[in-house]
Amino acid sequence: MTATRTAAAEIPAARTAPASRRNRRLSAAVLGVAALAAAGVLASGGSPAGATVLTNCAANPVSCGYPGATNTGVPAGTTLKSVPGQVSSGPGWSYNATDNNVTVTGNGTVLSGLSIPCTLVIDASNVTVNDVQVTTSGAFGITLTHTKGVTIENSVISGTNATTGRVDSAIDDVYGDSTGMVIKDNNISLFRTAMQISTGLVEGNYIHSPGYIAGDHTNGIVTAGGTESMTIEDNTIFNSLGQTDAISLDAASAGATVSNKTIENNFLAGGGYSIYGGDGQSNPTSSIVITGNRFGQNYYAKGGQFGPVAYFNPAGTGSTWTGNIWDTTAQAIAAPTSA
């Protein structure tokens, strides 16, 4: 009989219950000021009204209120049932031995407390995935197919190792037509692409430690552009490789419109450029808001290997670059002057 697995094996014991990222960041800043001041790691600048902000947060993002290993994923102590060894079906879902995947077909299904060693296929709407661990070396960790209102939260999605066992795409809207997604407070690692979606809310996730197979282009969050509203906020996204990005808004085809995307209050580091701002193929862009982000220099002095941002057009209607700072100094990063 398969032994019951617990999240404690994957998530450090210091994990606390999820909280608002903005509230947690504020609390960490307030509580940590005195200690960090004594260590000489506070700086002024790069924040509204010259407020004092924490610096050198890359070694432990949680200490500065960002998502990290101890405040994302399945809460420590949560008992997970192994699929298919201990459970192979439930209301609205079942394990498919032929395809070696778990498929959700029931609208409104709540999937919780499971350890899944294969792809999770969500083929229904208003589904909630909570306190679930998905570990696979396959093409996908979790897929969404023609869905509405799916929430994926407090879960761990990863490959099986950092090389041939990396998952190709940890979370993927495979047809690009799902809407209303909420993806929050997850711990995602050992991937080629952590997340491929183009609309909805992505909040409070810890995306880190990508895998790599020769020839990979490695992405944190990559979109297919489009005009649907999308907010990417309060995430930690660390891509230790010199390609491709932490966040890419670029459309897949030349000339396609990219608009209504907000990148706010994230902690970003690595990639060729940490952010691709949408007009990589001379795409018309508007309402691209990049504000309040912290750029780590833990891999490259320029944030990404070549810089913090590329292909952002500040002349796009409604597009702004404000309040973005370096992690090591808290100094403001100047707005790009051209696409």
LORODREN-813556 format. One line per 8 residues: number of its first residue (from 1); their letters; for each residue x, y, z of C-alpha. Coordinates in steps of 0.05 Angstrom, whole numbers, plus 5000, padded with zeros to 4 digits. Example, Ala and Ser with C-alpha at 12.3 -4.5 7.8 and 13.67 -1.06 7.14 Angstrom:
<recs>
1) AS) 5246,4910,5156 | 5273,4979,5143
</recs>
This chain:
<recs>
1) MTATRTAA) 5000,5000,5000 | 5027,5068,4981 | 5047,5110,5041 | 5011,5175,5053 | 5053,5234,5030 | 5053,5301,5065 | 5070,5369,5040 | 5122,5376,5094
9) AEIPAART) 5170,5337,5051 | 5166,5391,4998 | 5150,5455,5036 | 5192,5482,5094 | 5159,5479,5162 | 5160,5555,5170 | 5102,5562,5121 | 5046,5605,5148
17) APASRRNR) 4976,5613,5122 | 4970,5654,5057 | 4959,5728,5066 | 4950,5789,5022 | 5017,5801,4987 | 5012,5876,4996 | 4995,5868,5070 | 5051,5818,5081
25) RLSAAVLG) 5102,5861,5044 | 5083,5921,5086 | 5088,5881,5151 | 5156,5854,5131 | 5182,5923,5114 | 5158,5952,5179 | 5183,5896,5222 | 5250,5890,5187
33) VAALAAAG) 5271,5963,5183 | 5307,5966,5250 | 5347,5903,5240 | 5366,5919,5168 | 5384,5990,5186 | 5433,5963,5237 | 5463,5919,5182 | 5469,5979,5136
41) VLASGGSP) 5424,5952,5081 | 5371,6006,5076 | 5370,6058,5021 | 5327,6117,5002 | 5304,6129,4931 | 5266,6092,4878 | 5201,6094,4918 | 5145,6145,4924
49) AGATVLTN) 5164,6208,4962 | 5234,6180,4975 | 5208,6130,5026 | 5258,6083,5058 | 5255,6013,5028 | 5290,5948,5041 | 5348,5926,4997 | 5386,5861,4983
57) CAANPVSC) 5323,5818,4987 | 5345,5766,4935 | 5375,5717,4984 | 5309,5713,5023 | 5250,5745,4987 | 5204,5727,5044 | 5242,5773,5092 | 5221,5832,5049
65) GYPGATNT) 5149,5808,5042 | 5154,5775,4974 | 5134,5703,4957 | 5186,5650,4972 | 5195,5579,4994 | 5161,5587,5062 | 5098,5625,5043 | 5075,5592,4978
73) GVPAGTTL) 5052,5523,4957 | 5017,5470,4999 | 5017,5489,5073 | 5065,5448,5115 | 5031,5391,5151 | 4977,5382,5098 | 4966,5308,5085 | 4964,5292,5011
81) KSVPGQVS) 4933,5228,4982 | 4974,5196,4927 | 4941,5188,4858 | 4926,5134,4836 | 4955,5093,4893 | 4909,5117,4948 | 4853,5151,4908 | 4837,5149,4834
89) SGPGWSYN) 4773,5189,4828 | 4727,5237,4863 | 4668,5284,4849 | 4682,5314,4780 | 4750,5283,4768 | 4784,5216,4754 | 4852,5186,4738 | 4859,5160,4666
97) ATDNNVTV) 4908,5102,4666 | 4911,5099,4590 | 4933,5171,4582 | 4966,5174,4650 | 4932,5239,4670 | 4881,5265,4719 | 4822,5297,4683 | 4772,5345,4713
105) TGNGTVLS) 4706,5344,4675 | 4656,5370,4725 | 4640,5444,4729 | 4650,5471,4799 | 4697,5415,4820 | 4742,5427,4880 | 4807,5388,4876 | 4845,5387,4942
113) GLSIPCTL) 4895,5347,4983 | 4924,5306,4926 | 4994,5287,4903 | 4990,5278,4827 | 5050,5247,4790 | 5025,5265,4720 | 4989,5319,4681 | 4926,5350,4711
121) VIDASNVT) 4877,5367,4654 | 4823,5417,4672 | 4768,5409,4621 | 4712,5444,4660 | 4696,5513,4687 | 4694,5544,4757 | 4743,5492,4781 | 4786,5504,4843
129) VNDVQVTT) 4853,5469,4852 | 4877,5480,4924 | 4931,5445,4965 | 4952,5400,4908 | 5021,5377,4887 | 5033,5362,4813 | 5101,5331,4795 | 5115,5309,4724
137) SGAFGITL) 5169,5308,4671 | 5117,5311,4617 | 5096,5365,4568 | 5048,5397,4618 | 5037,5402,4692 | 4967,5432,4692 | 4929,5447,4629 | 4866,5489,4619
145) THTKGVTI) 4822,5472,4559 | 4766,5520,4540 | 4753,5539,4613 | 4723,5597,4652 | 4735,5617,4724 | 4790,5567,4743 | 4829,5580,4807 | 4896,5547,4821
153) ENSVISGT) 4922,5564,4890 | 4967,5542,4947 | 4996,5486,4904 | 5063,5459,4882 | 5076,5448,4808 | 5144,5422,4786 | 5185,5376,4743 | 5220,5316,4771
161) NATTGRVD) 5291,5343,4763 | 5328,5402,4732 | 5348,5369,4666 | 5311,5314,4628 | 5258,5313,4682 | 5237,5386,4675 | 5164,5398,4658 | 5157,5434,4592
169) SAIDDVYG) 5100,5480,4614 | 5078,5479,4687 | 5011,5515,4676 | 4985,5524,4605 | 4921,5551,4573 | 4932,5505,4515 | 4882,5535,4466 | 4891,5606,4490
177) DSTGMVIK) 4816,5617,4500 | 4806,5606,4575 | 4782,5666,4615 | 4776,5688,4687 | 4836,5649,4713 | 4863,5663,4782 | 4932,5633,4796 | 4959,5651,4864
185) DNNISLFR) 5005,5631,4920 | 5036,5572,4883 | 5107,5546,4885 | 5130,5530,4813 | 5198,5502,4794 | 5238,5456,4747 | 5203,5480,4684 | 5219,5506,4615
193) TAMQISTG) 5159,5553,4618 | 5127,5564,4686 | 5062,5593,4660 | 5031,5607,4592 | 4967,5646,4597 | 4944,5714,4569 | 4888,5737,4615 | 4866,5736,4687
201) LVEGNYIH) 4903,5747,4753 | 4971,5718,4770 | 4987,5737,4842 | 5034,5716,4898 | 5070,5659,4864 | 5142,5637,4875 | 5170,5618,4806 | 5242,5595,4810
209) SPGYIAGD) 5296,5543,4794 | 5279,5529,4721 | 5302,5465,4689 | 5341,5463,4624 | 5349,5417,4565 | 5396,5440,4509 | 5357,5484,4461 | 5306,5508,4511
217) HTNGIVTA) 5280,5579,4512 | 5264,5589,4586 | 5206,5632,4609 | 5174,5651,4675 | 5106,5677,4653 | 5095,5682,4578 | 5033,5708,4543 | 5010,5707,4472
225) GGTESMTI) 4996,5781,4474 | 4924,5799,4459 | 4878,5852,4487 | 4846,5814,4545 | 4860,5844,4613 | 4916,5811,4653 | 4947,5829,4719 | 5013,5800,4742
233) EDNTIFNS) 5026,5825,4813 | 5064,5809,4876 | 5102,5749,4849 | 5174,5729,4857 | 5201,5705,4790 | 5274,5684,4787 | 5301,5657,4721 | 5374,5638,4735
241) LGQTDAIS) 5388,5627,4661 | 5412,5680,4612 | 5352,5669,4567 | 5295,5684,4558 | 5254,5722,4610 | 5218,5727,4676 | 5156,5757,4642 | 5142,5763,4567
249) LDAASAGA) 5081,5799,4539 | 5101,5789,4467 | 5050,5764,4417 | 5066,5702,4377 | 5054,5736,4310 | 5079,5801,4280 | 5031,5859,4280 | 4984,5830,4333
257) TVSNKTIE) 4958,5880,4384 | 4982,5874,4456 | 4945,5915,4508 | 4914,5917,4578 | 4970,5882,4615 | 4994,5904,4684 | 5060,5881,4715 | 5060,5908,4786
265) NNFLAGGG) 5099,5898,4851 | 5137,5836,4829 | 5207,5815,4847 | 5241,5796,4782 | 5311,5771,4764 | 5347,5737,4707 | 5333,5717,4636 | 5361,5753,4575
273) YSIYGGDG) 5316,5810,4594 | 5273,5804,4656 | 5213,5835,4620 | 5194,5834,4547 | 5143,5891,4541 | 5099,5869,4483 | 5125,5898,4418 | 5179,5848,4403
281) QSNPTSSI) 5153,5838,4332 | 5134,5911,4322 | 5067,5896,4354 | 5023,5956,4369 | 5019,5963,4445 | 4977,6004,4492 | 4958,6004,4566 | 5021,5965,4586
289) VITGNRFG) 5032,5985,4658 | 5098,5965,4691 | 5101,5995,4761 | 5131,5983,4829 | 5174,5923,4810 | 5240,5904,4842 | 5295,5878,4797 | 5345,5830,4828
297) QNYYAKGG) 5419,5829,4809 | 5430,5760,4838 | 5446,5731,4769 | 5465,5791,4727 | 5485,5862,4743 | 5433,5888,4694 | 5377,5846,4723 | 5372,5804,4661
305) QFGPVAYF) 5436,5785,4623 | 5426,5845,4577 | 5380,5889,4618 | 5316,5894,4659 | 5269,5906,4600 | 5265,5902,4525 | 5211,5917,4473 | 5171,5963,4518
313) NPAGTGST) 5143,6023,4481 | 5132,6081,4530 | 5095,6119,4475 | 5038,6070,4474 | 4972,6100,4495 | 4963,6088,4569 | 5030,6053,4577 | 5073,6072,4637
321) WTGNIWDT) 5139,6054,4671 | 5140,6079,4742 | 5170,6063,4810 | 5214,6005,4787 | 5277,5996,4829 | 5341,5956,4836 | 5342,5906,4893 | 5413,5922,4916
329) TAQAIAAP) 5406,5998,4920 | 5331,6014,4917 | 5350,6065,4863 | 5299,6079,4809 | 5308,6047,4741 | 5299,6098,4686 | 5242,6088,4638 | 5263,6059,4571
337) TSA) 5268,6116,4520 | 5245,6076,4460 | 5218,6008,4440
</recs>
